[in-house]
């Protein structure tokens, strides 16, 4: 039946491998990333660059951490290098 919809045994194996990889988060390390967060008042872009999360919001410019960077860090727990961690995001 799966063969009828274009899923041959090779593709089925690749899908199973993708599922296994996705469960093993330690396999992934981001070297670059840009994500837009739709905030309560505005959209904010958080980038992972040079080993750190950076946001364009005013709060980040003053404190070097913000709700947006902490949210991305939480979302990607175990997938960013330790250098990207912010002490405030542990909560």
Phi and psi restraints in degrees (range 20) as a CNS / XPLOR table:
assign (resid 1 and name C) (resid 2 and name N)
       (resid 2 and name CA) (resid 2 and name C) 1.0 -64.4 20.0 2
assign (resid 2 and name N) (resid 2 and name CA)
       (resid 2 and name C) (resid 3 and name N) 1.0 -32.1 20.0 2
assign (resid 2 and name C) (resid 3 and name N)
       (resid 3 and name CA) (resid 3 and name C) 1.0 -62.9 20.0 2
assign (resid 3 and name N) (resid 3 and name CA)
       (resid 3 and name C) (resid 4 and name N) 1.0 -30.6 20.0 2
assign (resid 3 and name C) (resid 4 and name N)
       (resid 4 and name CA) (resid 4 and name C) 1.0 -66.8 20.0 2
assign (resid 4 and name N) (resid 4 and name CA)
       (resid 4 and name C) (resid 5 and name N) 1.0 -28.9 20.0 2
assign (resid 4 and name C) (resid 5 and name N)
       (resid 5 and name CA) (resid 5 and name C) 1.0 -98.1 20.0 2
assign (resid 5 and name N) (resid 5 and name CA)
       (resid 5 and name C) (resid 6 and name N) 1.0 17.4 20.0 2
assign (resid 5 and name C) (resid 6 and name N)
       (resid 6 and name CA) (resid 6 and name C) 1.0 89.6 20.0 2
assign (resid 6 and name N) (resid 6 and name CA)
       (resid 6 and name C) (resid 7 and name N) 1.0 13.7 20.0 2
assign (resid 6 and name C) (resid 7 and name N)
       (resid 7 and name CA) (resid 7 and name C) 1.0 -104.2 20.0 2
assign (resid 7 and name N) (resid 7 and name CA)
       (resid 7 and name C) (resid 8 and name N) 1.0 96.0 20.0 2
assign (resid 7 and name C) (resid 8 and name N)
       (resid 8 and name CA) (resid 8 and name C) 1.0 -82.0 20.0 2
assign (resid 8 and name N) (resid 8 and name CA)
       (resid 8 and name C) (resid 9 and name N) 1.0 174.4 20.0 2
assign (resid 8 and name C) (resid 9 and name N)
       (resid 9 and name CA) (resid 9 and name C) 1.0 -61.7 20.0 2
assign (resid 9 and name N) (resid 9 and name CA)
       (resid 9 and name C) (resid 10 and name N) 1.0 -33.0 20.0 2
assign (resid 9 and name C) (resid 10 and name N)
       (resid 10 and name CA) (resid 10 and name C) 1.0 -62.6 20.0 2
assign (resid 10 and name N) (resid 10 and name CA)
       (resid 10 and name C) (resid 11 and name N) 1.0 -44.5 20.0 2
assign (resid 10 and name C) (resid 11 and name N)
       (resid 11 and name CA) (resid 11 and name C) 1.0 -68.4 20.0 2
assign (resid 11 and name N) (resid 11 and name CA)
       (resid 11 and name C) (resid 12 and name N) 1.0 -38.9 20.0 2
assign (resid 11 and name C) (resid 12 and name N)
       (resid 12 and name CA) (resid 12 and name C) 1.0 -60.8 20.0 2
assign (resid 12 and name N) (resid 12 and name CA)
       (resid 12 and name C) (resid 13 and name N) 1.0 -41.7 20.0 2
assign (resid 12 and name C) (resid 13 and name N)
       (resid 13 and name CA) (resid 13 and name C) 1.0 -62.9 20.0 2
assign (resid 13 and name N) (resid 13 and name CA)
       (resid 13 and name C) (resid 14 and name N) 1.0 -40.5 20.0 2
assign (resid 13 and name C) (resid 14 and name N)
       (resid 14 and name CA) (resid 14 and name C) 1.0 -66.2 20.0 2
assign (resid 14 and name N) (resid 14 and name CA)
       (resid 14 and name C) (resid 15 and name N) 1.0 -38.2 20.0 2
assign (resid 14 and name C) (resid 15 and name N)
       (resid 15 and name CA) (resid 15 and name C) 1.0 -64.9 20.0 2
assign (resid 15 and name N) (resid 15 and name CA)
       (resid 15 and name C) (resid 16 and name N) 1.0 -42.7 20.0 2
assign (resid 15 and name C) (resid 16 and name N)
       (resid 16 and name CA) (resid 16 and name C) 1.0 -62.9 20.0 2
assign (resid 16 and name N) (resid 16 and name CA)
       (resid 16 and name C) (resid 17 and name N) 1.0 -41.4 20.0 2
assign (resid 16 and name C) (resid 17 and name N)
       (resid 17 and name CA) (resid 17 and name C) 1.0 -64.4 20.0 2
assign (resid 17 and name N) (resid 17 and name CA)
       (resid 17 and name C) (resid 18 and name N) 1.0 -41.8 20.0 2
assign (resid 17 and name C) (resid 18 and name N)
       (resid 18 and name CA) (resid 18 and name C) 1.0 -60.2 20.0 2
assign (resid 18 and name N) (resid 18 and name CA)
       (resid 18 and name C) (resid 19 and name N) 1.0 -41.7 20.0 2
assign (resid 18 and name C) (resid 19 and name N)
       (resid 19 and name CA) (resid 19 and name C) 1.0 -63.0 20.0 2
assign (resid 19 and name N) (resid 19 and name CA)
       (resid 19 and name C) (resid 20 and name N) 1.0 -42.7 20.0 2
assign (resid 19 and name C) (resid 20 and name N)
       (resid 20 and name CA) (resid 20 and name C) 1.0 -64.9 20.0 2
assign (resid 20 and name N) (resid 20 and name CA)
       (resid 20 and name C) (resid 21 and name N) 1.0 -45.6 20.0 2
assign (resid 20 and name C) (resid 21 and name N)
       (resid 21 and name CA) (resid 21 and name C) 1.0 -59.2 20.0 2
assign (resid 21 and name N) (resid 21 and name CA)
       (resid 21 and name C) (resid 22 and name N) 1.0 -43.7 20.0 2
assign (resid 21 and name C) (resid 22 and name N)
       (resid 22 and name CA) (resid 22 and name C) 1.0 -61.9 20.0 2
assign (resid 22 and name N) (resid 22 and name CA)
       (resid 22 and name C) (resid 23 and name N) 1.0 -29.6 20.0 2
assign (resid 22 and name C) (resid 23 and name N)
       (resid 23 and name CA) (resid 23 and name C) 1.0 -78.1 20.0 2
assign (resid 23 and name N) (resid 23 and name CA)
       (resid 23 and name C) (resid 24 and name N) 1.0 -19.9 20.0 2
assign (resid 23 and name C) (resid 24 and name N)
       (resid 24 and name CA) (resid 24 and name C) 1.0 -103.8 20.0 2
assign (resid 24 and name N) (resid 24 and name CA)
       (resid 24 and name C) (resid 25 and name N) 1.0 75.1 20.0 2
assign (resid 24 and name C) (resid 25 and name N)
       (resid 25 and name CA) (resid 25 and name C) 1.0 -57.7 20.0 2
assign (resid 25 and name N) (resid 25 and name CA)
       (resid 25 and name C) (resid 26 and name N) 1.0 -25.8 20.0 2
assign (resid 25 and name C) (resid 26 and name N)
       (resid 26 and name CA) (resid 26 and name C) 1.0 -66.7 20.0 2
assign (resid 26 and name N) (resid 26 and name CA)
       (resid 26 and name C) (resid 27 and name N) 1.0 -12.9 20.0 2
assign (resid 26 and name C) (resid 27 and name N)
       (resid 27 and name CA) (resid 27 and name C) 1.0 -71.1 20.0 2
assign (resid 27 and name N) (resid 27 and name CA)
       (resid 27 and name C) (resid 28 and name N) 1.0 -19.8 20.0 2
assign (resid 27 and name C) (resid 28 and name N)
       (resid 28 and name CA) (resid 28 and name C) 1.0 -103.6 20.0 2
assign (resid 28 and name N) (resid 28 and name CA)
       (resid 28 and name C) (resid 29 and name N) 1.0 135.2 20.0 2
assign (resid 28 and name C) (resid 29 and name N)
       (resid 29 and name CA) (resid 29 and name C) 1.0 -137.6 20.0 2
assign (resid 29 and name N) (resid 29 and name CA)
       (resid 29 and name C) (resid 30 and name N) 1.0 121.3 20.0 2
assign (resid 29 and name C) (resid 30 and name N)
       (resid 30 and name CA) (resid 30 and name C) 1.0 -80.7 20.0 2
assign (resid 30 and name N) (resid 30 and name CA)
       (resid 30 and name C) (resid 31 and name N) 1.0 137.1 20.0 2
assign (resid 30 and name C) (resid 31 and name N)
       (resid 31 and name CA) (resid 31 and name C) 1.0 -109.2 20.0 2
assign (resid 31 and name N) (resid 31 and name CA)
       (resid 31 and name C) (resid 32 and name N) 1.0 -17.3 20.0 2
assign (resid 31 and name C) (resid 32 and name N)
       (resid 32 and name CA) (resid 32 and name C) 1.0 -163.4 20.0 2
assign (resid 32 and name N) (resid 32 and name CA)
       (resid 32 and name C) (resid 33 and name N) 1.0 148.2 20.0 2
assign (resid 32 and name C) (resid 33 and name N)
       (resid 33 and name CA) (resid 33 and name C) 1.0 -167.9 20.0 2
assign (resid 33 and name N) (resid 33 and name CA)
       (resid 33 and name C) (resid 34 and name N) 1.0 143.1 20.0 2
assign (resid 33 and name C) (resid 34 and name N)
       (resid 34 and name CA) (resid 34 and name C) 1.0 -136.7 20.0 2
assign (resid 34 and name N) (resid 34 and name CA)
       (resid 34 and name C) (resid 35 and name N) 1.0 130.5 20.0 2
assign (resid 34 and name C) (resid 35 and name N)
       (resid 35 and name CA) (resid 35 and name C) 1.0 -138.2 20.0 2
assign (resid 35 and name N) (resid 35 and name CA)
       (resid 35 and name C) (resid 36 and name N) 1.0 140.3 20.0 2
assign (resid 35 and name C) (resid 36 and name N)
       (resid 36 and name CA) (resid 36 and name C) 1.0 -99.8 20.0 2
assign (resid 36 and name N) (resid 36 and name CA)
       (resid 36 and name C) (resid 37 and name N) 1.0 128.1 20.0 2
assign (resid 36 and name C) (resid 37 and name N)
       (resid 37 and name CA) (resid 37 and name C) 1.0 -106.5 20.0 2
assign (resid 37 and name N) (resid 37 and name CA)
       (resid 37 and name C) (resid 38 and name N) 1.0 126.6 20.0 2
assign (resid 37 and name C) (resid 38 and name N)
       (resid 38 and name CA) (resid 38 and name C) 1.0 -84.4 20.0 2
assign (resid 38 and name N) (resid 38 and name CA)
       (resid 38 and name C) (resid 39 and name N) 1.0 96.6 20.0 2
assign (resid 38 and name C) (resid 39 and name N)
       (resid 39 and name CA) (resid 39 and name C) 1.0 -78.0 20.0 2
assign (resid 39 and name N) (resid 39 and name CA)
       (resid 39 and name C) (resid 40 and name N) 1.0 177.7 20.0 2
assign (resid 39 and name C) (resid 40 and name N)
       (resid 40 and name CA) (resid 40 and name C) 1.0 -63.9 20.0 2
assign (resid 40 and name N) (resid 40 and name CA)
       (resid 40 and name C) (resid 41 and name N) 1.0 -34.6 20.0 2
assign (resid 40 and name C) (resid 41 and name N)
       (resid 41 and name CA) (resid 41 and name C) 1.0 -111.6 20.0 2
assign (resid 41 and name N) (resid 41 and name CA)
       (resid 41 and name C) (resid 42 and name N) 1.0 -21.3 20.0 2
assign (resid 41 and name C) (resid 42 and name N)
       (resid 42 and name CA) (resid 42 and name C) 1.0 -165.0 20.0 2
assign (resid 42 and name N) (resid 42 and name CA)
       (resid 42 and name C) (resid 43 and name N) 1.0 169.9 20.0 2
assign (resid 42 and name C) (resid 43 and name N)
       (resid 43 and name CA) (resid 43 and name C) 1.0 -88.9 20.0 2
assign (resid 43 and name N) (resid 43 and name CA)
       (resid 43 and name C) (resid 44 and name N) 1.0 144.6 20.0 2
assign (resid 43 and name C) (resid 44 and name N)
       (resid 44 and name CA) (resid 44 and name C) 1.0 -133.8 20.0 2
assign (resid 44 and name N) (resid 44 and name CA)
       (resid 44 and name C) (resid 45 and name N) 1.0 136.2 20.0 2
assign (resid 44 and name C) (resid 45 and name N)
       (resid 45 and name CA) (resid 45 and name C) 1.0 -99.1 20.0 2
assign (resid 45 and name N) (resid 45 and name CA)
       (resid 45 and name C) (resid 46 and name N) 1.0 126.0 20.0 2
assign (resid 45 and name C) (resid 46 and name N)
       (resid 46 and name CA) (resid 46 and name C) 1.0 -109.7 20.0 2
assign (resid 46 and name N) (resid 46 and name CA)
       (resid 46 and name C) (resid 47 and name N) 1.0 129.8 20.0 2
assign (resid 46 and name C) (resid 47 and name N)
       (resid 47 and name CA) (resid 47 and name C) 1.0 -118.8 20.0 2
assign (resid 47 and name N) (resid 47 and name CA)
       (resid 47 and name C) (resid 48 and name N) 1.0 147.1 20.0 2
assign (resid 47 and name C) (resid 48 and name N)
       (resid 48 and name CA) (resid 48 and name C) 1.0 -106.4 20.0 2
assign (resid 48 and name N) (resid 48 and name CA)
       (resid 48 and name C) (resid 49 and name N) 1.0 111.7 20.0 2
assign (resid 48 and name C) (resid 49 and name N)
       (resid 49 and name CA) (resid 49 and name C) 1.0 -145.2 20.0 2
assign (resid 49 and name N) (resid 49 and name CA)
       (resid 49 and name C) (resid 50 and name N) 1.0 141.5 20.0 2
assign (resid 49 and name C) (resid 50 and name N)
       (resid 50 and name CA) (resid 50 and name C) 1.0 51.8 20.0 2
assign (resid 50 and name N) (resid 50 and name CA)
       (resid 50 and name C) (resid 51 and name N) 1.0 37.4 20.0 2
assign (resid 50 and name C) (resid 51 and name N)
       (resid 51 and name CA) (resid 51 and name C) 1.0 80.0 20.0 2
assign (resid 51 and name N) (resid 51 and name CA)
       (resid 51 and name C) (resid 52 and name N) 1.0 11.8 20.0 2
assign (resid 51 and name C) (resid 52 and name N)
       (resid 52 and name CA) (resid 52 and name C) 1.0 -142.0 20.0 2
assign (resid 52 and name N) (resid 52 and name CA)
       (resid 52 and name C) (resid 53 and name N) 1.0 153.3 20.0 2
assign (resid 52 and name C) (resid 53 and name N)
       (resid 53 and name CA) (resid 53 and name C) 1.0 -86.1 20.0 2
assign (resid 53 and name N) (resid 53 and name CA)
       (resid 53 and name C) (resid 54 and name N) 1.0 136.1 20.0 2
assign (resid 53 and name C) (resid 54 and name N)
       (resid 54 and name CA) (resid 54 and name C) 1.0 -133.5 20.0 2
assign (resid 54 and name N) (resid 54 and name CA)
       (resid 54 and name C) (resid 55 and name N) 1.0 137.9 20.0 2
assign (resid 54 and name C) (resid 55 and name N)
       (resid 55 and name CA) (resid 55 and name C) 1.0 -124.5 20.0 2
assign (resid 55 and name N) (resid 55 and name CA)
       (resid 55 and name C) (resid 56 and name N) 1.0 152.0 20.0 2
assign (resid 55 and name C) (resid 56 and name N)
       (resid 56 and name CA) (resid 56 and name C) 1.0 -89.3 20.0 2
assign (resid 56 and name N) (resid 56 and name CA)
       (resid 56 and name C) (resid 57 and name N) 1.0 2.4 20.0 2
assign (resid 56 and name C) (resid 57 and name N)
       (resid 57 and name CA) (resid 57 and name C) 1.0 -75.7 20.0 2
assign (resid 57 and name N) (resid 57 and name CA)
       (resid 57 and name C) (resid 58 and name N) 1.0 159.5 20.0 2
assign (resid 57 and name C) (resid 58 and name N)
       (resid 58 and name CA) (resid 58 and name C) 1.0 -60.4 20.0 2
assign (resid 58 and name N) (resid 58 and name CA)
       (resid 58 and name C) (resid 59 and name N) 1.0 -42.5 20.0 2
assign (resid 58 and name C) (resid 59 and name N)
       (resid 59 and name CA) (resid 59 and name C) 1.0 -59.8 20.0 2
assign (resid 59 and name N) (resid 59 and name CA)
       (resid 59 and name C) (resid 60 and name N) 1.0 -42.9 20.0 2
assign (resid 59 and name C) (resid 60 and name N)
       (resid 60 and name CA) (resid 60 and name C) 1.0 -62.9 20.0 2
assign (resid 60 and name N) (resid 60 and name CA)
       (resid 60 and name C) (resid 61 and name N) 1.0 -39.8 20.0 2
assign (resid 60 and name C) (resid 61 and name N)
       (resid 61 and name CA) (resid 61 and name C) 1.0 -58.7 20.0 2
assign (resid 61 and name N) (resid 61 and name CA)
       (resid 61 and name C) (resid 62 and name N) 1.0 -30.9 20.0 2
assign (resid 61 and name C) (resid 62 and name N)
       (resid 62 and name CA) (resid 62 and name C) 1.0 -93.2 20.0 2
assign (resid 62 and name N) (resid 62 and name CA)
       (resid 62 and name C) (resid 63 and name N) 1.0 -33.8 20.0 2
assign (resid 62 and name C) (resid 63 and name N)
       (resid 63 and name CA) (resid 63 and name C) 1.0 -111.4 20.0 2
assign (resid 63 and name N) (resid 63 and name CA)
       (resid 63 and name C) (resid 64 and name N) 1.0 -9.7 20.0 2
assign (resid 63 and name C) (resid 64 and name N)
       (resid 64 and name CA) (resid 64 and name C) 1.0 61.7 20.0 2
assign (resid 64 and name N) (resid 64 and name CA)
       (resid 64 and name C) (resid 65 and name N) 1.0 19.2 20.0 2
assign (resid 64 and name C) (resid 65 and name N)
       (resid 65 and name CA) (resid 65 and name C) 1.0 -159.7 20.0 2
assign (resid 65 and name N) (resid 65 and name CA)
       (resid 65 and name C) (resid 66 and name N) 1.0 151.3 20.0 2
assign (resid 65 and name C) (resid 66 and name N)
       (resid 66 and name CA) (resid 66 and name C) 1.0 -156.7 20.0 2
assign (resid 66 and name N) (resid 66 and name CA)
       (resid 66 and name C) (resid 67 and name N) 1.0 174.7 20.0 2
assign (resid 66 and name C) (resid 67 and name N)
       (resid 67 and name CA) (resid 67 and name C) 1.0 -59.9 20.0 2
assign (resid 67 and name N) (resid 67 and name CA)
       (resid 67 and name C) (resid 68 and name N) 1.0 -32.4 20.0 2
assign (resid 67 and name C) (resid 68 and name N)
       (resid 68 and name CA) (resid 68 and name C) 1.0 -70.5 20.0 2
assign (resid 68 and name N) (resid 68 and name CA)
       (resid 68 and name C) (resid 69 and name N) 1.0 -45.8 20.0 2
assign (resid 68 and name C) (resid 69 and name N)
       (resid 69 and name CA) (resid 69 and name C) 1.0 -68.2 20.0 2
assign (resid 69 and name N) (resid 69 and name CA)
       (resid 69 and name C) (resid 70 and name N) 1.0 -37.0 20.0 2
assign (resid 69 and name C) (resid 70 and name N)
       (resid 70 and name CA) (resid 70 and name C) 1.0 -66.3 20.0 2
assign (resid 70 and name N) (resid 70 and name CA)
       (resid 70 and name C) (resid 71 and name N) 1.0 -36.0 20.0 2
assign (resid 70 and name C) (resid 71 and name N)
       (resid 71 and name CA) (resid 71 and name C) 1.0 -66.0 20.0 2
assign (resid 71 and name N) (resid 71 and name CA)
       (resid 71 and name C) (resid 72 and name N) 1.0 -43.2 20.0 2
assign (resid 71 and name C) (resid 72 and name N)
       (resid 72 and name CA) (resid 72 and name C) 1.0 -66.2 20.0 2
assign (resid 72 and name N) (resid 72 and name CA)
       (resid 72 and name C) (resid 73 and name N) 1.0 -41.6 20.0 2
assign (resid 72 and name C) (resid 73 and name N)
       (resid 73 and name CA) (resid 73 and name C) 1.0 -60.3 20.0 2
assign (resid 73 and name N) (resid 73 and name CA)
       (resid 73 and name C) (resid 74 and name N) 1.0 -42.8 20.0 2
assign (resid 73 and name C) (resid 74 and name N)
       (resid 74 and name CA) (resid 74 and name C) 1.0 -65.3 20.0 2
assign (resid 74 and name N) (resid 74 and name CA)
       (resid 74 and name C) (resid 75 and name N) 1.0 -42.3 20.0 2
assign (resid 74 and name C) (resid 75 and name N)
       (resid 75 and name CA) (resid 75 and name C) 1.0 -61.1 20.0 2
assign (resid 75 and name N) (resid 75 and name CA)
       (resid 75 and name C) (resid 76 and name N) 1.0 -36.4 20.0 2
assign (resid 75 and name C) (resid 76 and name N)
       (resid 76 and name CA) (resid 76 and name C) 1.0 -104.0 20.0 2
assign (resid 76 and name N) (resid 76 and name CA)
       (resid 76 and name C) (resid 77 and name N) 1.0 26.9 20.0 2
assign (resid 76 and name C) (resid 77 and name N)
       (resid 77 and name CA) (resid 77 and name C) 1.0 -49.6 20.0 2
assign (resid 77 and name N) (resid 77 and name CA)
       (resid 77 and name C) (resid 78 and name N) 1.0 129.1 20.0 2
assign (resid 77 and name C) (resid 78 and name N)
       (resid 78 and name CA) (resid 78 and name C) 1.0 82.0 20.0 2
assign (resid 78 and name N) (resid 78 and name CA)
       (resid 78 and name C) (resid 79 and name N) 1.0 -1.0 20.0 2
assign (resid 78 and name C) (resid 79 and name N)
       (resid 79 and name CA) (resid 79 and name C) 1.0 -114.7 20.0 2
assign (resid 79 and name N) (resid 79 and name CA)
       (resid 79 and name C) (resid 80 and name N) 1.0 -12.9 20.0 2
assign (resid 79 and name C) (resid 80 and name N)
       (resid 80 and name CA) (resid 80 and name C) 1.0 -103.1 20.0 2
assign (resid 80 and name N) (resid 80 and name CA)
       (resid 80 and name C) (resid 81 and name N) 1.0 150.7 20.0 2
assign (resid 80 and name C) (resid 81 and name N)
       (resid 81 and name CA) (resid 81 and name C) 1.0 -64.8 20.0 2
assign (resid 81 and name N) (resid 81 and name CA)
       (resid 81 and name C) (resid 82 and name N) 1.0 156.9 20.0 2
assign (resid 81 and name C) (resid 82 and name N)
       (resid 82 and name CA) (resid 82 and name C) 1.0 -57.2 20.0 2
assign (resid 82 and name N) (resid 82 and name CA)
       (resid 82 and name C) (resid 83 and name N) 1.0 -28.2 20.0 2
assign (resid 82 and name C) (resid 83 and name N)
       (resid 83 and name CA) (resid 83 and name C) 1.0 -63.8 20.0 2
assign (resid 83 and name N) (resid 83 and name CA)
       (resid 83 and name C) (resid 84 and name N) 1.0 -19.9 20.0 2
assign (resid 83 and name C) (resid 84 and name N)
       (resid 84 and name CA) (resid 84 and name C) 1.0 -84.1 20.0 2
assign (resid 84 and name N) (resid 84 and name CA)
       (resid 84 and name C) (resid 85 and name N) 1.0 -13.2 20.0 2
assign (resid 84 and name C) (resid 85 and name N)
       (resid 85 and name CA) (resid 85 and name C) 1.0 -69.5 20.0 2
assign (resid 85 and name N) (resid 85 and name CA)
       (resid 85 and name C) (resid 86 and name N) 1.0 140.2 20.0 2
assign (resid 85 and name C) (resid 86 and name N)
       (resid 86 and name CA) (resid 86 and name C) 1.0 -110.3 20.0 2
assign (resid 86 and name N) (resid 86 and name CA)
       (resid 86 and name C) (resid 87 and name N) 1.0 136.5 20.0 2
assign (resid 86 and name C) (resid 87 and name N)
       (resid 87 and name CA) (resid 87 and name C) 1.0 -55.9 20.0 2
assign (resid 87 and name N) (resid 87 and name CA)
       (resid 87 and name C) (resid 88 and name N) 1.0 -33.5 20.0 2
assign (resid 87 and name C) (resid 88 and name N)
       (resid 88 and name CA) (resid 88 and name C) 1.0 -71.4 20.0 2
assign (resid 88 and name N) (resid 88 and name CA)
       (resid 88 and name C) (resid 89 and name N) 1.0 -20.3 20.0 2
assign (resid 88 and name C) (resid 89 and name N)
       (resid 89 and name CA) (resid 89 and name C) 1.0 -84.1 20.0 2
assign (resid 89 and name N) (resid 89 and name CA)
       (resid 89 and name C) (resid 90 and name N) 1.0 -5.2 20.0 2
assign (resid 89 and name C) (resid 90 and name N)
       (resid 90 and name CA) (resid 90 and name C) 1.0 -68.7 20.0 2
assign (resid 90 and name N) (resid 90 and name CA)
       (resid 90 and name C) (resid 91 and name N) 1.0 -21.2 20.0 2
